[in-house]
Amino acid sequence: MSETRSPLYSGGCQCGAVRYALFAEPSNPNVCHCRMCQKAFGNYFAPLAGVAPGDFAWVKGRPGIFRSSQAVERGFCAACGTPLSFRYLDRDRISISLGSLDDPRAIAPARQYGIEGRLPFLAELSGLPGSRTEDEVPAEARERLKSRQHPDHS
């Protein structure tokens, strides 16, 4: 059966093989600092927010699933590796990775979990020196950096 509702948010993986839609406002936007989330995302933390399964749909492809513990399964694109979902097996909720949203600015984290694993230098990141890509990469070399990612839309 095809979905007839209009999604509030959509997202997907880097290569475009897996896409999803959210039909309700996600709740509990957060970052998790636990070591399991760090490993699953290959990052210092995992940004997540969730909805009831009835307000979620995979609209293109299906994710690979990894049971990272007896209680949790994580969805990811088997082709490009993008982390996409997190689900406690005993709860009626699925969370999506906020960075996989087509507009990741749309939902800001409002809580932190697993703070025992929070890395001490995170608070200092915004104060580090920074530069734009075009300031560091010569114009003639930028063509090689042109994105092969799926565009941020369905």
Accessible surface in RSA format (square Angstrom, percent):
REM  Atomic radii and reference values for relative SASA: ProtOr
REM  Chains: A
REM  Algorithm: Lee & Richards
REM  Probe-radius: 1.40
REM  Slices: 20
REM RES _ NUM      All-atoms   Total-Side   Main-Chain    Non-polar    All polar
REM                ABS   REL    ABS   REL    ABS   REL    ABS   REL    ABS   REL
RES MET A   1   243.51 126.1 151.43 100.2  92.08 219.2 129.57 110.2 113.94 151.0
RES SER A   2    89.97  76.0  73.21  97.7  16.77  38.6  51.82 110.4  38.15  53.4
RES GLU A   3    76.11  43.7  43.55  33.0  32.56  77.5  21.51  41.6  54.61  44.6
RES THR A   4   129.16  91.9  94.68  96.0  34.48  82.2  72.44  97.3  56.72  85.7
RES ARG A   5   105.97  44.5  90.32  46.0  15.66  37.3  65.26  89.2  40.72  24.7
RES SER A   6    97.34  82.3  77.00 102.8  20.34  46.9  40.13  85.5  57.21  80.1
RES PRO A   7    66.31  48.3  45.92  41.9  20.39  74.1  45.92  37.9  20.39 126.7
RES LEU A   8   102.13  56.9  75.55  54.0  26.58  66.8  78.44  55.1  23.69  63.7
RES TYR A   9    45.03  21.0  37.74  21.5   7.29  19.0  28.32  21.3  16.71  20.6
RES SER A  10    27.27  23.0  22.13  29.5   5.14  11.8   5.83  12.4  21.43  30.0
RES GLY A  11     0.00   0.0   0.00   N/A   0.00   0.0   0.00   0.0   0.00   0.0
RES GLY A  12     8.75  10.8   0.00   N/A   8.75  10.8   0.13   0.3   8.62  19.3
RES CYS A  13     7.28   5.5   0.00   0.0   7.28  17.1   0.52   1.3   6.76   7.3
RES GLN A  14    92.20  51.6  82.73  60.5   9.48  22.6  26.98  57.4  65.23  49.5
RES CYS A  15    58.85  44.5  32.43  36.2  26.42  62.1  30.97  78.5  27.88  30.1
RES GLY A  16     1.14   1.4   0.00   N/A   1.14   1.4   1.14   3.1   0.00   0.0
RES ALA A  17    41.12  37.8  29.44  45.4  11.69  26.6  36.26  51.1   4.86  12.9
RES VAL A  18     4.62   3.0   4.62   4.2   0.00   0.0   4.62   4.0   0.00   0.0
RES ARG A  19     8.32   3.5   8.32   4.2   0.00   0.0   4.81   6.6   3.51   2.1
RES TYR A  20     0.00   0.0   0.00   0.0   0.00   0.0   0.00   0.0   0.00   0.0
RES ALA A  21     4.49   4.1   4.49   6.9   0.00   0.0   4.49   6.3   0.00   0.0
RES LEU A  22     0.61   0.3   0.61   0.4   0.00   0.0   0.61   0.4   0.00   0.0
RES PHE A  23    23.81  11.9   3.07   1.9  20.74  54.0   3.07   1.9  20.74  59.4
RES ALA A  24    27.90  25.7  24.35  37.6   3.55   8.1  27.90  39.3   0.00   0.0
RES GLU A  25   110.19  63.3  92.68  70.1  17.51  41.7  55.06 106.5  55.13  45.0
RES PRO A  26    10.02   7.3   0.09   0.1   9.93  36.1   0.09   0.1   9.93  61.7
RES SER A  27    57.31  48.4  52.25  69.7   5.06  11.7  45.62  97.2  11.68  16.4
RES ASN A  28    60.35  41.6  46.30  44.7  14.05  33.8  24.87  59.9  35.48  34.3
RES PRO A  29    26.15  19.1  25.95  23.7   0.20   0.7  25.95  21.4   0.20   1.3
RES ASN A  30    11.46   7.9  11.46  11.1   0.00   0.0   0.00   0.0  11.46  11.1
RES VAL A  31    16.12  10.6  16.12  14.6   0.00   0.0  16.12  14.0   0.00   0.0
RES CYS A  32    16.64  12.6  16.64  18.6   0.00   0.0   3.82   9.7  12.81  13.8
RES HIS A  33     4.19   2.3   4.19   2.9   0.00   0.0   4.19   4.3   0.00   0.0
RES CYS A  34    33.02  25.0  32.14  35.8   0.89   2.1  18.96  48.0  14.07  15.2
RES ARG A  35   149.31  62.7 144.01  73.4   5.29  12.6  71.38  97.6  77.93  47.2
RES MET A  36    82.16  42.5  73.15  48.4   9.01  21.4  74.11  63.0   8.05  10.7
RES CYS A  37     2.63   2.0   2.63   2.9   0.00   0.0   0.00   0.0   2.63   2.8
RES GLN A  38     9.46   5.3   7.49   5.5   1.97   4.7   1.54   3.3   7.92   6.0
RES LYS A  39   141.50  69.0 120.02  73.6  21.48  51.1  68.33  61.5  73.17  77.9
RES ALA A  40    41.85  38.5  10.10  15.6  31.75  72.2  22.56  31.8  19.30  51.1
RES PHE A  41    41.07  20.5  21.20  13.1  19.87  51.7  22.68  13.8  18.39  52.6
RES GLY A  42    71.33  88.0   0.00   N/A  71.33  88.0  37.48 102.8  33.85  75.8
RES ASN A  43    81.24  56.0  66.67  64.4  14.57  35.1   9.66  23.2  71.58  69.2
RES TYR A  44    96.50  45.1  96.16  54.7   0.33   0.9  55.62  41.8  40.88  50.4
RES PHE A  45    59.85  29.9  59.81  37.0   0.04   0.1  59.81  36.3   0.04   0.1
RES ALA A  46     0.00   0.0   0.00   0.0   0.00   0.0   0.00   0.0   0.00   0.0
RES PRO A  47    26.82  19.5  26.82  24.4   0.00   0.0  26.82  22.1   0.00   0.0
RES LEU A  48     7.87   4.4   7.87   5.6   0.00   0.0   7.87   5.5   0.00   0.0
RES ALA A  49     0.07   0.1   0.00   0.0   0.07   0.2   0.07   0.1   0.00   0.0
RES GLY A  50     0.79   1.0   0.00   N/A   0.79   1.0   0.41   1.1   0.37   0.8
RES VAL A  51     6.89   4.5   1.24   1.1   5.65  13.6   6.89   6.0   0.00   0.0
RES ALA A  52    44.54  41.0  36.34  56.1   8.20  18.7  37.39  52.7   7.15  18.9
RES PRO A  53    56.62  41.3  47.66  43.4   8.96  32.6  48.50  40.0   8.12  50.5
RES GLY A  54    56.66  69.9   0.00   N/A  56.66  69.9  43.21 118.6  13.45  30.1
RES ASP A  55    38.66  27.1  38.66  38.5   0.00   0.0   0.47   1.1  38.19  38.1
RES PHE A  56    21.82  10.9   8.78   5.4  13.04  33.9   8.78   5.3  13.04  37.3
RES ALA A  57    23.63  21.7  18.42  28.4   5.21  11.9  23.63  33.3   0.00   0.0
RES TRP A  58    48.92  19.6  31.39  15.2  17.53  41.2  16.92   9.0  32.00  51.9
RES VAL A  59    75.57  49.7  38.28  34.7  37.29  89.9  45.28  39.3  30.29  82.1
RES LYS A  60   104.55  51.0  97.71  60.0   6.84  16.3  71.06  64.0  33.49  35.7
RES GLY A  61    41.51  51.2   0.00   N/A  41.51  51.2  27.46  75.4  14.05  31.5
RES ARG A  62   166.04  69.7 145.02  73.9  21.02  50.1  65.52  89.5 100.52  60.9
RES PRO A  63    17.80  13.0   4.39   4.0  13.41  48.7   4.62   3.8  13.18  81.9
RES GLY A  64    18.57  22.9   0.00   N/A  18.57  22.9  17.89  49.1   0.68   1.5
RES ILE A  65    89.14  50.7  56.32  42.0  32.82  79.1  56.32  40.6  32.82  89.1
RES PHE A  66   123.47  61.8 121.83  75.5   1.64   4.3 123.47  74.9   0.00   0.0
RES ARG A  67   147.95  62.1 128.51  65.5  19.43  46.3  40.59  55.5 107.36  65.1
RES SER A  68    23.18  19.6   3.90   5.2  19.29  44.4   4.66   9.9  18.53  26.0
RES SER A  69    40.29  34.0  24.57  32.8  15.72  36.2  36.01  76.7   4.28   6.0
RES GLN A  70   178.78 100.0 152.05 111.1  26.73  63.6  63.49 135.1 115.29  87.4
RES ALA A  71    48.92  45.0  42.87  66.2   6.05  13.8  48.61  68.5   0.31   0.8
RES VAL A  72     9.26   6.1   9.26   8.4   0.00   0.0   9.26   8.0   0.00   0.0
RES GLU A  73    29.72  17.1  29.19  22.1   0.53   1.3   1.84   3.6  27.88  22.8
RES ARG A  74    16.56   7.0  16.56   8.4   0.00   0.0  12.97  17.7   3.59   2.2
RES GLY A  75     1.71   2.1   0.00   N/A   1.71   2.1   0.00   0.0   1.71   3.8
RES PHE A  76    67.26  33.7  67.26  41.7   0.00   0.0  67.26  40.8   0.00   0.0
RES CYS A  77     1.20   0.9   0.90   1.0   0.30   0.7   0.00   0.0   1.20   1.3
RES ALA A  78    83.74  77.0  50.34  77.7  33.40  76.0  52.42  73.8  31.32  83.0
RES ALA A  79    81.63  75.1  37.51  57.9  44.13 100.4  47.32  66.6  34.31  90.9
RES CYS A  80    46.39  35.1  12.47  13.9  33.92  79.7  21.60  54.7  24.80  26.7
RES GLY A  81    45.09  55.6   0.00   N/A  45.09  55.6  27.54  75.6  17.55  39.3
RES THR A  82    26.06  18.5  20.96  21.2   5.11  12.2  22.24  29.9   3.82   5.8
RES PRO A  83    35.93  26.2  33.92  30.9   2.01   7.3  34.77  28.7   1.16   7.2
RES LEU A  84     0.13   0.1   0.00   0.0   0.13   0.3   0.00   0.0   0.13   0.3
RES SER A  85    11.36   9.6   4.47   6.0   6.89  15.9   0.42   0.9  10.94  15.3
RES PHE A  86    23.63  11.8  23.04  14.3   0.59   1.5  23.04  14.0   0.59   1.7
RES ARG A  87    66.70  28.0  65.65  33.5   1.05   2.5  11.96  16.4  54.73  33.2
RES TYR A  88    78.30  36.6  76.22  43.4   2.08   5.4  34.85  26.2  43.45  53.6
RES LEU A  89    49.21  27.4  26.27  18.8  22.93  57.6  26.47  18.6  22.74  61.2
RES ASP A  90   126.15  88.4  87.79  87.4  38.36  90.7  49.78 117.2  76.37  76.2
RES ARG A  91   135.34  56.8 123.04  62.7  12.31  29.3  39.70  54.3  95.64  58.0
RES ASP A  92   116.86  81.9  93.56  93.1  23.30  55.1  39.75  93.5  77.11  76.9
RES ARG A  93    64.73  27.2  63.07  32.1   1.66   3.9  37.19  50.8  27.54  16.7
RES ILE A  94    17.78  10.1  17.23  12.8   0.55   1.3  17.45  12.6   0.33   0.9
RES SER A  95    11.00   9.3  11.00  14.7   0.00   0.0   0.20   0.4  10.80  15.1
RES ILE A  96     0.38   0.2   0.38   0.3   0.00   0.0   0.38   0.3   0.00   0.0
RES SER A  97     3.33   2.8   3.33   4.4   0.00   0.0   2.65   5.6   0.67   0.9
RES LEU A  98     6.08   3.4   6.02   4.3   0.06   0.1   6.08   4.3   0.00   0.0
RES GLY A  99    55.14  68.0   0.00   N/A  55.14  68.0  32.32  88.7  22.81  51.1
RES SER A 100    11.26   9.5   0.70   0.9  10.56  24.3   6.92  14.7   4.34   6.1
RES LEU A 101     4.95   2.8   1.36   1.0   3.59   9.0   1.36   1.0   3.59   9.7
RES ASP A 102    26.05  18.2  16.92  16.8   9.14  21.6  14.38  33.8  11.68  11.6
RES ASP A 103    60.23  42.2  55.79  55.5   4.44  10.5  28.08  66.1  32.16  32.1
RES PRO A 104    65.54  47.8  54.67  49.8  10.87  39.5  55.09  45.5  10.46  65.0
RES ARG A 105   208.17  87.4 177.79  90.6  30.38  72.3  87.94 120.2 120.23  72.9
RES ALA A 106    48.72  44.8  13.25  20.4  35.47  80.7  23.83  33.6  24.89  65.9
RES ILE A 107    13.35   7.6   8.03   6.0   5.32  12.8  10.88   7.8   2.47   6.7
RES ALA A 108    74.26  68.3  58.89  90.9  15.38  35.0  62.05  87.4  12.22  32.4
RES PRO A 109    66.33  48.3  43.95  40.1  22.39  81.4  44.15  36.5  22.19 137.9
RES ALA A 110    86.96  80.0  45.82  70.7  41.14  93.6  57.29  80.7  29.67  78.6
RES ARG A 111   132.48  55.6 120.84  61.6  11.63  27.7  36.68  50.1  95.80  58.1
RES GLN A 112    80.16  44.8  66.44  48.6  13.72  32.7  16.54  35.2  63.62  48.3
RES TYR A 113    79.34  37.0  75.98  43.2   3.36   8.8  63.15  47.5  16.19  20.0
RES GLY A 114    18.65  23.0   0.00   N/A  18.65  23.0   7.87  21.6  10.78  24.2
RES ILE A 115    94.97  54.0  84.73  63.1  10.25  24.7  84.73  61.0  10.25  27.8
RES GLU A 116   150.43  86.4 107.73  81.5  42.70 101.7  79.28 153.3  71.15  58.1
RES GLY A 117    21.59  26.6   0.00   N/A  21.59  26.6  18.84  51.7   2.75   6.2
RES ARG A 118   102.51  43.0  85.41  43.5  17.10  40.7  16.79  22.9  85.72  52.0
RES LEU A 119    51.02  28.4  49.40  35.3   1.62   4.1  49.40  34.7   1.62   4.4
RES PRO A 120   120.03  87.5  93.86  85.6  26.17  95.1 105.85  87.4  14.18  88.1
RES PHE A 121    77.91  39.0  76.73  47.5   1.19   3.1  77.80  47.2   0.12   0.3
RES LEU A 122    26.95  15.0  15.67  11.2  11.28  28.3  15.85  11.1  11.10  29.9
RES ALA A 123    96.19  88.4  59.30  91.5  36.89  83.9  72.18 101.7  24.01  63.6
RES GLU A 124   113.85  65.4 105.53  79.8   8.32  19.8  44.27  85.6  69.58  56.8
RES LEU A 125    74.06  41.2  64.10  45.9   9.95  25.0  64.15  45.1   9.91  26.7
RES SER A 126   114.90  97.1  74.55  99.5  40.35  92.9  58.82 125.2  56.08  78.6
RES GLY A 127    69.73  86.0   0.00   N/A  69.73  86.0  38.67 106.1  31.06  69.6
RES LEU A 128   106.07  59.1  90.61  64.8  15.46  38.9  91.12  64.0  14.95  40.2
RES PRO A 129   131.69  96.0  98.90  90.2  32.79 119.2 111.73  92.2  19.97 124.1
RES GLY A 130    75.31  92.9   0.00   N/A  75.31  92.9  37.37 102.5  37.94  85.0
RES SER A 131    70.59  59.7  28.30  37.8  42.29  97.4  23.17  49.3  47.43  66.4
RES ARG A 132   162.05  68.0 155.98  79.5   6.06  14.4  62.59  85.5  99.46  60.3
RES THR A 133    83.02  59.0  72.40  73.4  10.62  25.3  41.37  55.6  41.65  63.0
RES GLU A 134    74.02  42.5  62.76  47.5  11.26  26.8  31.21  60.4  42.81  35.0
RES ASP A 135    99.20  69.5  63.27  63.0  35.93  85.0  22.46  52.9  76.74  76.5
RES GLU A 136   119.20  68.4  90.60  68.5  28.60  68.1  33.08  64.0  86.12  70.3
RES VAL A 137    33.04  21.7  31.06  28.1   1.98   4.8  32.44  28.2   0.60   1.6
RES PRO A 138    75.22  54.8  63.15  57.6  12.06  43.9  74.51  61.5   0.71   4.4
RES ALA A 139    69.76  64.1  53.46  82.5  16.30  37.1  53.84  75.8  15.91  42.2
RES GLU A 140   146.72  84.2 114.90  86.9  31.83  75.8  75.57 146.2  71.15  58.1
RES ALA A 141    29.50  27.1  24.94  38.5   4.56  10.4  28.11  39.6   1.40   3.7
RES ARG A 142    90.42  38.0  84.92  43.3   5.49  13.1  34.61  47.3  55.80  33.8
RES GLU A 143   124.69  71.6 114.03  86.3  10.66  25.4  59.77 115.6  64.92  53.0
RES ARG A 144   212.11  89.1 176.49  90.0  35.62  84.8  71.24  97.4 140.87  85.4
RES LEU A 145   105.98  59.0  81.39  58.2  24.59  61.8  85.60  60.1  20.38  54.8
RES LYS A 146   149.77  73.1 128.99  79.1  20.78  49.5  83.44  75.1  66.33  70.7
RES SER A 147    75.15  63.5  45.57  60.8  29.58  68.1  50.90 108.4  24.25  34.0
RES ARG A 148   236.72  99.4 199.63 101.8  37.09  88.3  80.41 109.9 156.31  94.7
RES GLN A 149    97.84  54.7  79.10  57.8  18.74  44.6  13.17  28.0  84.67  64.2
RES HIS A 150    45.14  24.7  31.29  21.8  13.85  35.4  21.13  21.8  24.01  27.9
RES PRO A 151    69.76  50.8  57.82  52.7  11.94  43.4  68.97  56.9   0.80   4.9
RES ASP A 152    99.29  69.5  79.33  79.0  19.96  47.2  15.77  37.1  83.51  83.3
RES HIS A 153   106.54  58.2 105.19  73.1   1.35   3.5  83.11  85.7  23.43  27.3
RES SER A 154   101.57  85.8  52.86  70.5  48.72 112.2  63.35 134.9  38.23  53.6
END  Absolute sums over single chains surface
CHAIN  1 A     9885.0       7457.1       2427.9       5436.8       4448.1
END  Absolute sums over all chains
TOTAL          9885.0       7457.1       2427.9       5436.8       4448.1
